[in-house]
Amino acid sequence: MLENWGLRFSESIATDISCARITMVSSNNNPAENPYTQVLNYPMWIKVLSQENAAQGATLYWPTPLEITDTKLSSAYLISSPEAGEIKIKRNTYTEEGSLIDTNPFTITRMNEGQEKGTKILAALIKGKITGLYNLSSREDAKILVLPDQYFLNTPMNNYSAEQKGNDFANFDFTVNQILRLSGEEELADLQEHKK
């Protein structure tokens, strides 16, 4: 359906140098016996820096980069840093080594070396007249925000990736702000975003 409106999911997972730091704990759950922990930058959990459509930034977990095929309807809404890369999904796991996607935080940093870097589209807005793919329905003033991350509003994920102990509400604030904007409540959205 999205391809009909000028948007396509790439067959990869985005990575970025602007990312969340995660704490890995040794397999022994008794810290008194083995208190080994390691803090790693995890490039598959992308920290979107403050930008026009996300004043507080956001965190995306294993996002799929988007490709815009029709600029009349679709436009980039959130972007990565220029240092972003991507890891291609291996479709034929019977003949290729490994799994569909290697998400091991210890190997991801090595996989980024030598990758082509560039800005990735992490969210897109479809706006304008759209028509149905399987029927003749249409809408003149459609607004659809596509964010390719199923964990975006997952509370445990947002708490785990918080910079400090506690909660990271940036993703929830972003969502409320976008619901207000897509509903035509620009003044409330600006107030919620502390622009005024």
MARPAGU-574896 format. One line per field, with one value per residue (C-alpha): residue number from 1; x, y, z. Coordinates in steps of 0.5 Angstrom, whole numbers, plus 500, padded with zeros to 3 digits. Layout:
! MARPAGU-574896
keba = [NUM; ...]
xx = [X; ...]
yy = [Y; ...]
zz = [Z; ...]
END
This chain:
! MARPAGU-574896
keba = [1; 2; 3; 4; 5; 6; 7; 8; 9; 10; 11; 12; 13; 14; 15; 16; 17; 18; 19; 20; 21; 22; 23; 24; 25; 26; 27; 28; 29; 30; 31; 32; 33; 34; 35; 36; 37; 38; 39; 40; 41; 42; 43; 44; 45; 46; 47; 48; 49; 50; 51; 52; 53; 54; 55; 56; 57; 58; 59; 60; 61; 62; 63; 64; 65; 66; 67; 68; 69; 70; 71; 72; 73; 74; 75; 76; 77; 78; 79; 80; 81; 82; 83; 84; 85; 86; 87; 88; 89; 90; 91; 92; 93; 94; 95; 96; 97; 98; 99; 100; 101; 102; 103; 104; 105; 106; 107; 108; 109; 110; 111; 112; 113; 114; 115; 116; 117; 118; 119; 120; 121; 122; 123; 124; 125; 126; 127; 128; 129; 130; 131; 132; 133; 134; 135; 136; 137; 138; 139; 140; 141; 142; 143; 144; 145; 146; 147; 148; 149; 150; 151; 152; 153; 154; 155; 156; 157; 158; 159; 160; 161; 162; 163; 164; 165; 166; 167; 168; 169; 170; 171; 172; 173; 174; 175; 176; 177; 178; 179; 180; 181; 182; 183; 184; 185; 186; 187; 188; 189; 190; 191; 192; 193; 194; 195; 196]
xx = [500; 505; 509; 503; 504; 511; 514; 518; 522; 529; 531; 536; 537; 540; 546; 548; 554; 549; 546; 544; 549; 547; 550; 551; 552; 556; 552; 553; 547; 550; 554; 558; 561; 562; 561; 563; 559; 561; 557; 557; 555; 549; 549; 542; 539; 539; 539; 535; 538; 534; 531; 525; 520; 523; 525; 527; 530; 528; 530; 529; 530; 533; 529; 529; 531; 525; 526; 522; 520; 515; 516; 510; 506; 512; 517; 523; 520; 526; 533; 539; 546; 550; 555; 549; 550; 546; 546; 543; 538; 540; 534; 537; 540; 540; 546; 549; 553; 549; 542; 537; 540; 546; 544; 550; 552; 559; 560; 556; 561; 566; 561; 560; 567; 568; 560; 558; 556; 550; 544; 538; 530; 528; 521; 517; 510; 505; 501; 496; 491; 492; 488; 486; 490; 485; 479; 477; 477; 481; 482; 484; 488; 491; 497; 500; 506; 510; 515; 519; 520; 515; 519; 518; 513; 515; 516; 521; 526; 525; 527; 533; 536; 535; 541; 540; 537; 529; 525; 526; 519; 522; 519; 512; 512; 514; 508; 503; 506; 505; 498; 496; 500; 496; 490; 491; 492; 499; 498; 497; 503; 507; 505; 507; 513; 515; 516; 512]
yy = [500; 505; 504; 506; 513; 514; 510; 504; 500; 498; 491; 493; 496; 503; 504; 511; 513; 517; 512; 509; 506; 500; 496; 489; 484; 478; 472; 470; 474; 474; 481; 479; 473; 476; 484; 485; 489; 493; 499; 499; 504; 500; 503; 499; 504; 510; 517; 522; 529; 535; 537; 541; 535; 532; 538; 533; 528; 521; 514; 508; 501; 497; 502; 500; 506; 509; 510; 516; 514; 520; 526; 529; 525; 523; 527; 526; 527; 525; 523; 520; 523; 524; 518; 513; 506; 500; 493; 489; 483; 476; 473; 466; 464; 457; 458; 465; 465; 467; 470; 474; 480; 480; 484; 482; 489; 486; 485; 491; 496; 492; 491; 498; 499; 500; 501; 507; 512; 517; 520; 515; 517; 514; 517; 520; 524; 522; 528; 530; 527; 519; 514; 507; 501; 496; 500; 507; 511; 517; 523; 530; 532; 526; 526; 519; 519; 513; 511; 504; 502; 497; 498; 506; 506; 500; 503; 498; 499; 507; 506; 502; 506; 513; 516; 516; 512; 513; 514; 517; 520; 523; 518; 519; 527; 526; 522; 526; 532; 529; 527; 534; 536; 531; 533; 540; 543; 547; 551; 546; 542; 548; 549; 542; 543; 549; 553; 559]
zz = [500; 502; 495; 492; 496; 494; 500; 500; 506; 505; 506; 511; 519; 520; 524; 526; 530; 534; 538; 545; 550; 553; 559; 558; 564; 565; 564; 572; 575; 582; 582; 588; 585; 578; 577; 570; 566; 560; 557; 549; 544; 540; 533; 532; 537; 534; 538; 533; 535; 536; 529; 526; 527; 534; 538; 544; 539; 539; 540; 534; 536; 530; 525; 517; 513; 508; 501; 498; 490; 489; 492; 490; 496; 501; 504; 510; 517; 521; 519; 522; 522; 516; 519; 519; 515; 514; 515; 509; 511; 509; 505; 504; 511; 508; 504; 507; 514; 520; 521; 517; 522; 526; 532; 537; 540; 541; 533; 530; 532; 527; 522; 521; 519; 511; 510; 506; 510; 509; 512; 512; 512; 519; 518; 513; 512; 506; 505; 500; 495; 496; 493; 495; 492; 492; 491; 488; 495; 496; 500; 498; 505; 508; 513; 514; 519; 517; 523; 521; 529; 532; 539; 539; 544; 548; 555; 557; 551; 552; 560; 558; 553; 558; 559; 566; 571; 570; 564; 557; 555; 548; 544; 548; 547; 540; 539; 542; 539; 532; 534; 535; 529; 524; 528; 526; 533; 531; 537; 542; 539; 539; 547; 548; 545; 549; 543; 545]
END
